[in-house]
């Protein structure tokens, strides 16, 4: 029997597509229509709190905050649904929810909504402002899927399959710029003194704006890419008109990428300030970076799902060492945006520093508390050289680094620093080094790179959940399997759980406050726990927890590590999350695969599931013994 015969949920990096972390198993399915089609508001819904049903398609509200339509006894709490609603409204507050919460917890506006019912079994169409709503189509079906909901609400970087550091993002649509390659005779741009020749827009000491009006671009985010060449002086600021306060300034040759927002104005502009140079290869594509899961290839080989805590890069110019923000000591000569080598992000924006063996570049005076993690990318110009990474306060905290001709990210952790800190790359050799991507964050380990360009930047924590999947979880018996690695052995609880949404009824695999300890628990009022200490939790370990009353077992890396025969039962499990349900003890780490089985697997199957090389290829102990010429006695 194949393990796939019993698996009910499979989540791996292989399921990632177009910015979504899909479950490989099961394939999403939809139930039948729950209301007769076409939906008739007069027979299917009830007007409440001052709302009025006009006819089969139309209802009105007078402006009360809790007016709308209700449909009782249609939902099952804890079940997923797909709702498609189309139409028009003159109200500005149309939303979906239930009468207990009274908000837009199921979504707002027309279109397709996926949600898990909460609170009670009533569906509410709510309007918080006066208006008339005409519904042209309404469909609601049960929906079965284990695709993970990912919440972060900020951008975040990862290492891609090519080893480059870049943002996890969804770039949609085509380029919205016309004549971004500046053909001769182009009329798409208002030049205002700029000139076009040789497929470039050229400024000659201009303080003037190069502008293009772009339809349909209001209130969106865009990934902008452009090239500056023949740079002589001045600066240029790309933005949408009226949205330039947070835009970046450019004053060197190179190819640059940033995300800009359009606001309500649809005019894209290069603000030129005494700019002498050329611009070419301009591209704008709509982009989404918030809430996009990260599939990370750090270390090469197979990718993993990356989940990290909230962190802030306190270095405000992480890549631009030309700023006076950075102190370049006497004896150090910089070359900014060198084209001699690609940076870790695949562009030419690293800084080359030629030193004298005893001087360096630093930034100090940054207010901090607690443990500090410094990190920076370094590469030698030739051969292998040594530099020193240290604390600008001249304490004993420092590390001698061996820098090679390949980019490496180096880290220095300080647990007893003062209230102001910074980063110092010292003893730069005569042969020189390249520097890129400096980061200073409060925490006991360094997290993924957070780019900055003039201010500190915070990346929110990654949250992974999936509610409403009770049909995929057998609460009375099964197996939860994870191949995972911790970000650090930081002696904190980090959990992946199946639950009913409460902290008292759940199954979990977790790291604990003991060094390198993996523990599994089952809770239902009281609890049962099994545990095992591995050599290192920052390495990937395959962990499986089998539950069945009177037959509990913990398997780690191909070996049964602990068992228990207690009588113990859970019920109503319908949620998978990278935390201790309903929140807390969030899992920060790496996941190569996560599986849920709806039966308690045999020992042979658990060996196959969790085994390392040499064991996971055998269907049974007997098959393994035969292949290895062992004798079973």
C-alpha positions as CSV (number, residue, x, y, z in Angstrom):
1,X,0.0,0.0,0.0
2,X,1.3,3.4,-0.9
3,X,1.4,6.1,1.7
4,X,-0.6,8.3,-0.7
5,X,-3.5,6.0,-0.2
6,X,-3.9,7.3,3.4
7,X,-2.7,10.9,3.1
8,X,-5.3,13.6,3.3
9,X,-3.2,16.8,3.3
10,X,0.2,17.5,1.6
11,X,1.8,20.9,1.8
12,X,5.2,21.4,0.2
13,X,7.1,24.2,-1.6
14,X,6.2,22.3,-4.8
15,X,2.7,23.6,-4.4
16,X,3.7,27.2,-4.7
17,X,2.4,29.0,-7.8
18,X,1.6,32.6,-8.7
19,X,2.1,33.8,-5.1
20,X,-0.1,31.2,-3.5
21,X,0.9,28.2,-1.3
22,X,-1.4,25.5,-2.6
23,X,-1.8,22.1,-1.0
24,X,-0.7,19.3,-3.3
25,X,-3.3,17.2,-1.7
26,X,-6.3,17.5,-1.8
27,X,-7.3,19.0,-5.1
28,X,-9.8,21.7,-4.3
29,X,-13.4,20.6,-4.7
30,X,-16.7,22.5,-4.7
31,X,-20.0,21.2,-3.4
32,X,-23.4,21.8,-5.1
33,X,-25.3,25.1,-5.0
34,X,-26.8,25.7,-1.5
35,X,-29.5,28.0,-2.8
36,X,-31.8,27.6,-5.7
37,X,-30.7,29.5,-8.8
38,X,-31.3,32.3,-9.5
39,X,-31.4,33.5,-5.9
40,X,-34.6,35.4,-4.9
41,X,-33.9,37.8,-2.1
42,X,-37.6,37.9,-1.3
43,X,-37.8,34.2,-0.5
44,X,-34.2,33.4,0.5
45,X,-33.3,36.4,2.8
46,X,-34.8,38.4,5.6
47,X,-34.3,42.2,5.9
48,X,-33.1,43.3,9.3
49,X,-32.6,46.6,11.3
50,X,-34.3,48.9,8.8
51,X,-33.2,47.4,5.5
52,X,-35.9,46.7,2.9
53,X,-36.2,44.1,0.1
54,X,-37.5,45.8,-3.0
55,X,-37.8,42.8,-5.3
56,X,-36.0,39.5,-6.1
57,X,-32.7,41.2,-6.8
58,X,-32.7,44.6,-4.9
59,X,-32.5,45.8,-1.3
60,X,-32.0,49.2,0.3
61,X,-30.6,50.6,3.5
62,X,-31.1,53.9,5.2
63,X,-27.6,54.3,6.7
64,X,-27.8,52.4,10.0
65,X,-24.5,50.6,10.8
66,X,-26.2,47.2,11.2
67,X,-28.7,47.1,8.3
68,X,-28.8,44.3,5.8
69,X,-30.1,40.9,4.8
70,X,-29.7,37.7,6.7
71,X,-30.0,34.0,5.7
72,X,-30.3,31.8,8.8
73,X,-29.2,28.2,9.1
74,X,-27.2,28.2,5.9
75,X,-23.7,27.8,7.3
76,X,-21.9,25.3,9.4
77,X,-19.4,26.8,11.8
78,X,-15.9,25.7,11.0
79,X,-16.7,24.8,7.3
80,X,-15.2,26.5,4.3
81,X,-17.3,28.2,1.6
82,X,-16.9,29.8,-1.8
83,X,-19.3,32.7,-2.3
84,X,-19.5,34.6,-5.6
85,X,-21.7,37.7,-5.6
86,X,-22.0,40.2,-8.4
87,X,-24.0,43.3,-8.8
88,X,-24.0,47.1,-8.2
89,X,-24.4,49.2,-5.1
90,X,-24.7,52.9,-4.2
91,X,-23.6,52.1,-0.6
92,X,-19.9,52.5,0.3
93,X,-20.0,49.8,3.0
94,X,-21.2,46.6,1.4
95,X,-19.7,43.6,3.3
96,X,-20.3,39.9,4.2
97,X,-20.3,38.4,7.7
98,X,-22.5,36.9,10.4
99,X,-24.8,38.6,12.8
100,X,-22.6,37.9,15.8
101,X,-19.5,39.7,14.6
102,X,-21.5,42.2,12.4
103,X,-18.5,43.2,10.3
104,X,-16.8,42.2,7.1
105,X,-15.1,39.1,8.5
106,X,-16.1,37.1,5.4
107,X,-15.0,39.9,2.9
108,X,-16.3,43.1,1.4
109,X,-17.5,44.1,-2.0
110,X,-18.5,42.0,-5.0
111,X,-16.5,39.2,-6.5
112,X,-15.3,35.8,-5.2
113,X,-14.9,35.2,-1.5
114,X,-13.4,32.2,0.3
115,X,-14.2,32.0,4.0
116,X,-14.6,29.7,7.0
117,X,-17.9,30.2,8.9
118,X,-17.5,31.5,12.4
119,X,-19.7,32.6,15.2
120,X,-23.0,31.1,14.1
121,X,-24.8,29.6,11.0
122,X,-26.2,32.9,9.6
123,X,-24.9,34.7,6.6
124,X,-25.3,38.5,6.6
125,X,-25.2,40.9,3.7
126,X,-24.5,44.2,5.4
127,X,-24.4,47.8,4.4
128,X,-23.0,50.4,6.8
129,X,-24.1,53.4,4.6
130,X,-27.4,54.3,3.0
131,X,-27.9,53.0,-0.5
132,X,-29.4,50.5,-3.0
133,X,-27.9,47.2,-3.9
134,X,-28.9,45.2,-7.0
135,X,-27.6,41.6,-7.0
136,X,-27.3,40.1,-10.4
137,X,-25.8,36.7,-9.4
138,X,-25.3,34.9,-6.1
139,X,-23.6,31.5,-5.6
140,X,-22.6,29.8,-2.4
141,X,-21.0,26.3,-2.2
142,X,-19.0,24.3,0.3
143,X,-15.4,24.4,-0.6
144,X,-12.7,21.8,0.4
145,X,-9.1,22.9,0.2
146,X,-6.0,22.8,2.4
147,X,-4.3,25.7,0.6
148,X,-2.5,27.7,3.3
149,X,-3.6,31.3,4.1
150,X,-0.4,33.4,4.4
151,X,-0.5,36.7,6.2
152,X,2.4,39.1,6.6
153,X,1.2,42.5,5.3
154,X,4.7,43.6,4.3
155,X,7.2,42.7,1.6
156,X,9.9,40.1,2.4
157,X,12.9,38.7,0.6
158,X,14.1,35.2,0.0
159,X,16.9,33.4,-1.9
160,X,15.6,32.2,-5.2
161,X,16.5,29.1,-7.2
162,X,19.4,31.0,-8.8
163,X,20.9,31.9,-5.5
164,X,19.8,35.6,-5.8
165,X,18.3,37.6,-3.0
166,X,15.0,39.1,-4.1
167,X,11.4,39.8,-3.0
168,X,8.8,37.2,-3.0
169,X,6.2,38.9,-5.2
170,X,3.5,38.5,-7.7
171,X,4.0,40.6,-10.9
172,X,0.9,40.7,-12.9
173,X,-0.1,42.1,-16.3
174,X,2.0,43.7,-19.0
175,X,4.2,46.7,-19.0
176,X,2.0,49.8,-18.6
177,X,4.7,52.2,-19.9
178,X,4.6,53.2,-23.5
179,X,7.9,53.7,-25.3
180,X,10.0,52.8,-22.3
181,X,12.9,52.1,-24.7
182,X,12.6,55.8,-26.0
183,X,12.4,55.3,-29.7
184,X,13.2,58.4,-31.8
185,X,10.1,60.5,-32.4
186,X,8.2,59.1,-29.4
187,X,5.3,61.3,-28.3
188,X,4.4,59.2,-25.2
189,X,6.6,61.4,-23.0
190,X,6.3,65.1,-22.1
191,X,9.9,66.1,-22.4
192,X,10.0,69.5,-20.7
193,X,13.6,70.0,-21.9
194,X,14.7,66.4,-21.9
195,X,15.8,65.0,-25.3
196,X,15.4,61.5,-26.9
197,X,18.2,59.9,-28.9
198,X,19.8,56.5,-29.3
199,X,16.9,54.9,-27.2
200,X,17.6,57.0,-24.2
201,X,16.0,60.0,-22.6
202,X,18.8,62.6,-21.8
203,X,19.1,65.3,-19.3
204,X,21.7,68.0,-19.5
205,X,21.9,69.6,-16.1
206,X,18.1,69.8,-16.0
207,X,15.8,70.6,-13.2
208,X,12.8,69.4,-15.1
209,X,10.4,66.5,-15.3
210,X,10.0,63.7,-17.8
211,X,6.3,62.7,-17.6
212,X,4.0,60.1,-19.0
213,X,0.2,59.8,-18.3
214,X,-0.8,56.2,-17.8
215,X,-4.5,55.2,-17.7
216,X,-5.9,52.7,-15.2
217,X,-2.9,53.0,-12.8
218,X,-4.6,54.8,-9.9
219,X,-4.0,53.5,-6.3
220,X,-1.8,50.5,-7.3
221,X,1.7,49.3,-6.6
222,X,4.2,48.8,-9.4
223,X,7.6,47.3,-9.8
224,X,9.7,49.8,-11.6
225,X,12.9,49.0,-13.4
226,X,15.1,51.5,-15.3
227,X,18.7,52.1,-16.3
228,X,20.9,55.2,-15.8
229,X,23.9,55.5,-18.0
230,X,26.3,58.3,-18.9
231,X,25.9,59.8,-15.5
232,X,27.7,63.1,-14.8
233,X,25.9,64.9,-12.0
234,X,22.7,65.7,-10.2
235,X,19.9,63.2,-9.2
236,X,16.7,61.8,-10.5
237,X,13.6,60.7,-8.6
238,X,11.1,58.3,-10.2
239,X,7.5,58.5,-8.8
240,X,3.9,59.1,-9.6
241,X,3.0,62.8,-9.4
242,X,2.1,63.6,-5.8
243,X,3.7,60.5,-4.4
244,X,7.4,61.4,-4.4
245,X,7.9,62.0,-0.6
246,X,9.1,58.4,0.0
247,X,10.6,57.8,-3.4
248,X,14.3,57.0,-3.9
249,X,16.9,59.3,-5.3
250,X,19.4,58.0,-7.9
251,X,22.8,59.6,-8.7
252,X,24.9,56.9,-10.4
253,X,25.0,54.6,-13.3
254,X,23.2,51.2,-12.9
255,X,20.0,49.3,-13.4
256,X,17.6,49.9,-10.5
257,X,14.4,48.3,-9.3
258,X,12.0,49.6,-6.7
259,X,8.3,49.4,-5.9
260,X,6.3,52.7,-6.2
261,X,2.7,53.6,-5.5
262,X,0.5,55.6,-7.8
263,X,-2.0,57.1,-5.4
264,X,-4.8,59.0,-7.2
265,X,-2.6,60.6,-9.9
266,X,-1.9,58.7,-13.1
267,X,1.1,60.6,-14.2
268,X,4.4,58.8,-14.0
269,X,7.4,61.1,-13.7
270,X,11.2,61.2,-13.4
271,X,11.9,64.3,-11.3
272,X,15.2,65.6,-12.5
273,X,17.3,67.8,-10.2
274,X,20.3,69.2,-12.1
275,X,20.5,65.8,-13.7
276,X,23.1,65.1,-16.4
277,X,22.8,61.6,-17.7
278,X,20.6,59.2,-19.6
279,X,17.6,57.0,-18.7
280,X,16.6,53.9,-20.7
281,X,14.7,50.6,-20.4
282,X,11.8,51.9,-18.3
283,X,9.3,49.3,-17.2
284,X,6.3,49.4,-14.8
285,X,4.3,46.3,-13.9
286,X,1.7,45.9,-11.2
287,X,3.1,44.0,-8.2
288,X,2.0,42.4,-5.0
289,X,4.5,41.7,-2.2
290,X,2.4,41.7,0.9
291,X,1.2,38.3,2.2
292,X,3.2,36.4,-0.5
293,X,4.7,33.2,0.9
294,X,8.4,32.7,0.6
295,X,9.9,29.6,-1.0
296,X,13.6,29.8,-0.1
297,X,16.6,28.1,-1.6
298,X,19.2,29.2,1.0
299,X,22.0,26.6,1.0
300,X,21.0,25.2,-2.5
301,X,19.2,22.0,-3.2
302,X,15.5,21.5,-2.4
303,X,13.6,24.6,-1.4
304,X,11.7,25.1,1.9
305,X,8.8,27.2,3.1
306,X,10.3,30.1,5.2
307,X,8.5,31.4,8.3
308,X,10.2,34.2,10.3
309,X,9.4,36.6,13.2
310,X,8.9,40.3,12.8
311,X,12.2,42.1,12.5
312,X,13.4,45.7,11.7
313,X,16.6,46.5,9.9
314,X,17.9,49.5,11.9
315,X,20.5,50.3,9.2
316,X,18.7,53.0,7.1
317,X,21.0,52.7,4.0
318,X,21.6,49.0,3.7
319,X,23.1,49.1,0.2
320,X,24.0,52.7,-0.6
321,X,27.4,53.2,1.0
322,X,27.8,56.6,-0.8
323,X,25.6,58.2,1.9
324,X,27.4,60.3,4.6
325,X,25.4,58.0,6.9
326,X,28.3,55.6,6.5
327,X,31.7,56.6,7.9
328,X,34.5,55.7,5.5
329,X,37.8,55.8,7.5
330,X,41.0,57.3,6.2
331,X,42.8,54.8,4.1
332,X,39.7,53.3,2.5
333,X,38.7,54.2,-1.1
334,X,35.1,53.3,-2.3
335,X,33.8,52.7,-5.7
336,X,30.0,52.8,-5.7
337,X,27.7,50.7,-7.8
338,X,30.6,48.9,-9.3
339,X,30.0,47.0,-12.5
340,X,32.9,44.6,-11.8
341,X,30.6,42.1,-10.1
342,X,26.9,41.4,-9.7
343,X,25.5,41.9,-6.3
344,X,23.6,39.2,-4.4
345,X,20.4,40.5,-5.8
346,X,21.7,40.2,-9.4
347,X,22.2,43.9,-10.1
348,X,25.3,46.2,-10.2
349,X,24.9,48.0,-6.9
350,X,27.6,46.7,-4.6
351,X,30.4,48.9,-3.3
352,X,34.0,48.1,-3.8
353,X,36.3,49.2,-1.0
354,X,40.1,49.3,-1.3
355,X,41.7,49.5,2.1
356,X,45.1,49.6,3.9
357,X,44.7,46.6,6.1
358,X,43.8,48.6,9.2
359,X,40.8,50.8,8.3
360,X,37.2,50.2,7.4
361,X,33.6,51.4,7.0
362,X,31.1,51.7,9.8
363,X,27.8,53.0,11.2
364,X,27.4,53.5,14.9
365,X,25.1,55.3,17.3
366,X,21.9,53.2,16.7
367,X,19.6,52.9,19.6
368,X,19.0,49.2,20.5
369,X,17.8,47.0,23.3
370,X,18.6,43.4,24.1
371,X,20.5,41.0,21.8
372,X,21.7,42.3,18.5
373,X,22.3,40.5,15.3
374,X,24.6,42.0,12.6
375,X,24.9,40.7,9.1
376,X,26.5,41.8,5.9
377,X,27.3,40.3,2.4
378,X,31.0,40.3,1.5
379,X,33.1,39.1,-1.4
380,X,36.8,39.4,-2.1
381,X,38.2,41.0,-5.3
382,X,40.8,38.3,-5.6
383,X,41.8,35.3,-3.5
384,X,41.0,34.7,0.1
385,X,41.3,37.6,2.5
386,X,40.5,38.3,6.2
387,X,38.4,41.2,7.5
388,X,36.9,41.9,10.9
389,X,33.2,42.4,11.7
390,X,32.7,44.1,15.0
391,X,30.9,46.5,17.3
392,X,31.7,50.3,16.7
393,X,31.8,50.8,20.5
394,X,35.2,49.0,20.5
395,X,34.0,46.3,22.9
396,X,35.5,42.8,22.7
397,X,32.7,41.7,20.4
398,X,34.2,41.0,17.0
399,X,34.8,38.2,14.6
400,X,37.5,37.6,12.0
401,X,35.9,36.6,8.7
402,X,37.4,34.6,5.9
403,X,36.2,36.3,2.7
404,X,36.4,34.5,-0.7
405,X,35.6,35.3,-4.3
406,X,32.0,34.1,-3.7
407,X,29.4,36.2,-2.0
408,X,28.8,35.1,1.6
409,X,26.5,36.5,4.3
410,X,28.4,36.9,7.6
411,X,26.8,37.3,11.0
412,X,27.8,38.6,14.4
413,X,25.5,38.2,17.5
414,X,26.0,40.3,20.6
415,X,24.1,39.6,23.8
416,X,25.6,42.1,26.1
417,X,25.8,45.3,24.0
418,X,25.3,48.9,25.1
419,X,22.2,51.0,24.4
420,X,23.7,52.2,21.1
421,X,25.2,49.9,18.6
422,X,26.1,49.6,14.9
423,X,28.2,47.6,12.5
424,X,31.9,47.9,11.5
425,X,33.6,46.1,8.7
426,X,37.3,46.7,9.5
427,X,40.8,45.8,8.4
428,X,39.8,46.0,4.7
429,X,42.9,44.7,2.8
430,X,44.8,46.5,0.0
431,X,43.4,44.0,-2.5
432,X,39.9,45.1,-1.5
433,X,36.5,43.6,-0.9
434,X,32.9,44.1,-2.2
435,X,30.2,45.0,0.4
436,X,26.4,44.8,0.1
437,X,23.3,44.4,2.2
438,X,24.1,45.5,5.8
439,X,21.6,44.6,8.5
440,X,21.3,45.3,12.2
441,X,18.3,43.8,14.0
442,X,17.3,43.1,17.5
443,X,17.2,39.3,18.0
444,X,19.3,36.3,18.9
445,X,19.8,35.3,15.2
446,X,19.9,37.0,11.8
447,X,16.8,36.7,9.6
448,X,16.4,37.2,5.9
449,X,17.7,40.4,4.4
450,X,15.5,43.5,4.7
451,X,16.6,46.2,2.2
452,X,16.5,49.9,3.3
453,X,17.0,53.2,1.4
454,X,16.7,56.1,3.8
455,X,14.7,54.8,6.7
456,X,14.4,51.7,8.9
457,X,12.1,49.0,7.4
458,X,10.1,46.4,9.3
459,X,9.1,43.0,8.0
460,X,6.1,41.5,9.8
461,X,6.1,37.9,10.9
462,X,4.8,35.2,8.6
463,X,1.5,33.6,9.6
464,X,0.4,30.3,8.1
465,X,-3.1,29.0,8.7
466,X,-5.9,26.9,7.2
467,X,-9.3,26.8,8.8
468,X,-12.4,24.8,8.0
469,X,-10.7,21.5,7.0
470,X,-12.4,19.2,9.5
471,X,-13.3,16.8,6.6
472,X,-9.6,16.3,6.0
473,X,-8.6,15.5,9.6
474,X,-9.5,12.3,11.5
475,X,-9.6,13.5,15.1
476,X,-9.6,9.9,16.5
477,X,-6.6,8.6,14.7
478,X,-3.9,9.7,12.2
479,X,-0.4,11.0,11.7
480,X,1.0,14.5,11.5
481,X,4.3,14.5,9.7
482,X,6.7,17.5,9.2
483,X,10.2,17.8,7.7
484,X,11.4,20.9,9.4
485,X,14.4,22.9,10.7
486,X,14.4,25.7,13.3
487,X,15.9,29.1,12.6
488,X,17.8,28.9,15.8
489,X,18.0,26.8,19.0
490,X,16.7,29.8,20.9
491,X,15.0,27.8,23.7
492,X,11.5,28.9,22.9
493,X,8.3,27.0,22.0
494,X,7.7,26.9,18.3
495,X,4.7,24.8,17.2
496,X,2.8,23.3,14.2
497,X,-0.7,22.2,15.2
498,X,-4.0,20.6,14.3
499,X,-6.8,22.0,16.4
500,X,-10.4,23.0,16.7
501,X,-9.3,26.6,17.0
502,X,-8.8,26.5,20.7
503,X,-5.8,25.9,22.9
504,X,-7.4,23.0,24.8
505,X,-8.1,20.6,21.9
506,X,-5.2,20.0,19.6
507,X,-2.4,17.9,18.3
508,X,1.0,19.5,17.8
509,X,4.7,19.0,16.9
510,X,7.0,21.6,18.5
511,X,10.4,22.7,19.6
512,X,10.7,23.4,23.4
513,X,12.6,25.5,25.9
514,X,15.1,22.6,26.2
515,X,18.0,22.7,23.8
516,X,17.5,20.6,20.6
517,X,14.3,19.0,21.9
518,X,11.4,18.0,19.7
519,X,8.2,17.3,21.5
520,X,4.7,16.1,20.3
521,X,1.5,16.6,22.3
522,X,-2.1,15.7,22.2
523,X,-4.5,17.9,24.3
524,X,-8.1,17.6,25.3
525,X,-8.4,19.2,28.7
526,X,-5.4,17.2,30.0
527,X,-2.5,16.2,27.7
528,X,-0.1,13.5,26.7
529,X,3.5,14.4,25.6
530,X,6.3,12.5,24.0
531,X,9.8,13.9,23.2
532,X,13.2,13.3,21.8
533,X,16.5,15.3,21.8
534,X,18.0,15.5,18.3
535,X,21.6,16.5,17.5
536,X,20.5,19.8,16.1
537,X,17.1,21.4,15.5
538,X,18.6,23.8,13.0
539,X,19.2,20.9,10.7
540,X,16.2,19.3,8.9
541,X,14.6,16.5,10.9
542,X,11.7,14.3,9.8
543,X,9.2,14.0,12.6
544,X,5.9,12.0,12.7
545,X,3.4,11.8,15.5
546,X,0.9,8.9,15.4
547,X,-2.2,9.2,17.5
548,X,-4.8,6.6,18.3
549,X,-6.2,6.0,21.7
550,X,-4.0,3.4,23.4
551,X,-1.4,3.7,20.6
552,X,0.7,6.9,20.4
553,X,4.2,7.1,19.0
554,X,6.9,9.6,18.1
555,X,9.1,8.8,15.1
556,X,12.2,10.9,14.2
557,X,14.5,10.3,11.3
558,X,13.4,6.7,10.7
559,X,13.3,5.5,14.3
560,X,10.5,5.1,16.8
561,X,11.7,7.3,19.7
562,X,8.8,7.2,22.2
563,X,5.4,5.5,22.7
564,X,2.4,5.7,25.0
565,X,-0.6,3.5,25.5
566,X,-2.8,6.0,27.3
567,X,-6.5,6.2,26.5
568,X,-6.9,9.6,25.0
569,X,-9.2,11.1,22.4
570,X,-9.5,14.5,20.6
571,X,-12.5,15.7,18.6
572,X,-13.5,18.3,16.1
573,X,-10.1,19.1,14.7
574,X,-10.5,21.5,11.7
575,X,-7.5,23.9,11.7
576,X,-3.9,23.5,10.5
577,X,-1.5,26.3,11.6
578,X,2.1,27.2,12.2
579,X,1.3,28.2,15.8
580,X,-0.2,27.1,19.1
581,X,-3.9,27.4,18.2
582,X,-5.5,29.9,18.3
583,X,-2.3,31.9,18.5
584,X,1.1,32.1,20.2
585,X,4.3,30.0,20.1
586,X,4.4,30.7,16.4
587,X,6.6,28.4,14.3
588,X,9.6,30.2,13.0
589,X,11.6,27.9,10.8
590,X,11.8,26.0,7.5
591,X,9.4,23.4,6.3
592,X,10.2,21.1,3.3
593,X,7.1,19.0,3.6
594,X,4.0,18.7,5.8
595,X,1.5,15.9,5.7
596,X,-1.6,14.8,7.5
597,X,-2.8,11.2,7.4
598,X,-6.3,10.1,8.4
599,X,-5.3,6.7,9.7
600,X,-2.7,5.6,12.2
601,X,0.1,4.3,9.9
602,X,1.9,1.1,10.5
603,X,5.5,1.0,11.8
604,X,6.7,0.0,8.3
605,X,4.9,3.1,6.8
606,X,6.3,5.4,9.5
607,X,9.8,4.1,8.8
608,X,9.3,4.8,5.1
609,X,7.9,8.3,5.9
610,X,10.5,9.5,8.3
611,X,13.5,7.5,7.2
612,X,16.8,8.9,6.0
613,X,18.8,7.6,3.1
614,X,18.9,3.9,3.1
615,X,15.6,3.4,4.9
616,X,12.9,5.5,3.3
617,X,13.1,3.5,0.1
618,X,11.8,0.3,1.7
619,X,8.1,-0.6,2.1
620,X,8.8,-2.8,5.1
621,X,11.4,-4.0,7.6
622,X,11.4,-7.3,5.8
623,X,12.1,-5.7,2.5
624,X,14.9,-3.6,4.1
625,X,16.4,-6.7,5.7
626,X,16.4,-8.6,2.5
627,X,18.0,-5.8,0.5
628,X,20.7,-5.4,3.2
629,X,21.2,-9.2,3.6
630,X,20.2,-9.1,7.3
631,X,18.5,-12.0,9.0
632,X,15.3,-11.3,11.1
633,X,15.2,-13.4,14.2
